[in-house]
Amino acid sequence: MSHHFYELTPAEAERLAMLIDAASDVIKIAAKTLMHGYESYHPTDSSITNRMLLSREVTDLCAMVELMDRDFDPTVCQDTASVIERKLRYTNHQLD
């Protein structure tokens, strides 16, 4: 097995690139949704709303996180309930 820079194998580097790409797509559509709303759509395609695009991109990100389990402790995404609980303590509008 050949090693890439920083002791990453080519497969590890590729998985990280895929994770970064998926995360950036979520950021992009989340920003568009914040600016224009969930039900807004691209002027050339009114059949796909920002809500639908965000759902698609979050699903892609979840798939990449699952693929990253090869590089993480396999239990890393199993305790999401405690993370959600911790994060909700610092929100202003989620418990309404």
Residue pairs with C-beta under 8 A, 6 or more apart in sequence:
1 9
2 9
2 10
3 9
4 10
4 12
4 13
5 13
8 16
12 71
15 64
15 67
15 68
15 70
15 71
18 64
18 67
19 61
19 64
19 65
19 67
19 68
22 57
22 60
22 61
22 63
22 64
23 61
23 64
25 57
25 60
25 61
26 54
26 57
26 58
26 60
26 61
28 57
29 50
29 53
29 54
29 57
30 54
32 40
32 50
32 53
33 40
33 50
33 51
33 54
36 50
37 50
38 49
38 50
38 51
38 54
39 49
39 50
39 51
40 49
40 50
41 47
41 48
41 49
41 50
42 48
65 77
66 77
69 76
69 77
88 94
88 95
